[in-house]
Amino acid sequence: MFIVLWLLYGLTMKCNFTLDKTIKLKKMKILVACEESQAITKEFRALGHEAYSCDILPCTGGHPEWHLEGDVFNFIDQGWDLMVAHPPCTYLSVSGARHLYNKDGSKNLERYQNQREALDFVEKLMSCNIPRIAIENPVSVISSQIRKPDQIVQPWMFGDSASKTTCLWLKNLPKLVATNVVDKGEFKEWVDKKSGKVKRQATWYYDALINAKSPEERRSLRSKTFKGIAQAIASQWGNL
Ligand SMILES: C[S@@+](CC[C@H](N)C(=O)[O-])C[C@H]1O[C@@H](n2cnc3c(N)ncnc32)[C@H](O)[C@@H]1O
């Protein structure tokens, strides 16, 4: 009995040692594209990776030394091991599809052109020469125009009591595993004056509309990355 316990202890210690060594060996060079908040970049950095955010806007996460300001395609060929990208969803989201038609029922050609350009941007990100890629977007026309997502996650699967349907298109990456399933958060319901239909929206998302002082601020509040998802991305995809 004593010998069996001793052997088990020895095996556990050996596994820990190997795990430690593996984590130390696998420092990755990571690009978090279209991220000004640096939410995911900071989680990768906390685990010792060489992670950089990239956005045409200055960063708001407090670490300009980890930020590449400019068009992501100016930085794409710099030997990254992994890219996580949040392409702009203004012209891709299913909720914005109503703008594709003018009030008289004719096609809004400018909006169609913007959608085509946004899709081209996503396809270019998906096909760039980086071994592991994750593209993140809300429910969008990427699913019908390019391909269906590999996974759909929610903040409440990772410890944040909130709902935000988040689609992931993955290349050489495993699906994220839920870390802490909690409640789905609060929702606001109201009757739409025009249609008379009952509408329902996550409270945090609705509040972003009310509290934002400009359309830009509203976009930025609504496109925020929840802490739990950012931590899961860093710990699960930074350890491959
Ligand atoms: C949907 S938001 C994603 C925000 C992100 N979740 C964050 O936490 O910062 C899309 C971002 O893409 C950026 N963007 C747009 N075109 C870009 C480009 N060509 N290269 C890099 N970033 C770009 C926008 O400035 C915006 O911050």
The ligand as an SDF file (V2000), in Angstrom:
LIG
                    3D

 27 29  0  0  0  0  0  0  0  0999 V2000
  -16.2840   45.5390  -32.9250 C   0  0  0  0  0  0  0  0  0  0  0  0
  -14.9660   46.5850  -32.4360 S   0  0  0  0  0  0  0  0  0  0  0  0
  -14.0970   45.4720  -31.3840 C   0  0  0  0  0  0  0  0  0  0  0  0
  -13.6930   46.0740  -30.0910 C   0  0  0  0  0  0  0  0  0  0  0  0
  -13.0360   45.0620  -29.1840 C   0  0  0  0  0  0  0  0  0  0  0  0
  -13.9940   44.0960  -28.7090 N   0  0  0  0  0  0  0  0  0  0  0  0
  -12.3440   45.7180  -28.0040 C   0  0  0  0  0  0  0  0  0  0  0  0
  -12.5800   45.2520  -26.8670 O   0  0  0  0  0  0  0  0  0  0  0  0
  -11.5660   46.6600  -28.2090 O   0  0  0  0  0  0  0  0  0  0  0  0
  -14.0090   46.6320  -33.9030 C   0  0  0  0  0  0  0  0  0  0  0  0
  -12.7070   47.3830  -33.8050 C   0  0  0  0  0  0  0  0  0  0  0  0
  -12.0240   47.2390  -35.0510 O   0  0  0  0  0  0  0  0  0  0  0  0
  -11.2540   48.4060  -35.2560 C   0  0  0  0  0  0  0  0  0  0  0  0
  -10.8290   48.4190  -36.6890 N   0  0  0  0  0  0  0  0  0  0  0  0
  -11.5690   48.7470  -37.7640 C   0  0  0  0  0  0  0  0  0  0  0  0
  -10.8480   48.6160  -38.9040 N   0  0  0  0  0  0  0  0  0  0  0  0
   -9.6200   48.1880  -38.5330 C   0  0  0  0  0  0  0  0  0  0  0  0
   -8.4260   47.8770  -39.2520 C   0  0  0  0  0  0  0  0  0  0  0  0
   -8.3490   47.9730  -40.5900 N   0  0  0  0  0  0  0  0  0  0  0  0
   -7.3360   47.4720  -38.5580 N   0  0  0  0  0  0  0  0  0  0  0  0
   -7.3980   47.3800  -37.1900 C   0  0  0  0  0  0  0  0  0  0  0  0
   -8.4910   47.6700  -36.4590 N   0  0  0  0  0  0  0  0  0  0  0  0
   -9.5970   48.0730  -37.1230 C   0  0  0  0  0  0  0  0  0  0  0  0
  -12.1920   49.5040  -34.8150 C   0  0  0  0  0  0  0  0  0  0  0  0
  -11.5100   50.7080  -34.5370 O   0  0  0  0  0  0  0  0  0  0  0  0
  -12.8510   48.8720  -33.5840 C   0  0  0  0  0  0  0  0  0  0  0  0
  -12.1680   49.2290  -32.3980 O   0  0  0  0  0  0  0  0  0  0  0  0
  1  2  1  0
  2  3  1  0
  2 10  1  0
  3  4  1  0
  4  5  1  0
  5  6  1  0
  5  7  1  0
  7  8  2  0
  7  9  1  0
 10 11  1  0
 11 12  1  0
 11 26  1  0
 12 13  1  0
 13 14  1  0
 13 24  1  0
 14 15  1  0
 14 23  1  0
 15 16  2  0
 16 17  1  0
 17 18  1  0
 17 23  2  0
 18 19  1  0
 18 20  2  0
 20 21  1  0
 21 22  2  0
 22 23  1  0
 24 25  1  0
 24 26  1  0
 26 27  1  0
M  CHG  2   2   1   9  -1
M  END
$$$$
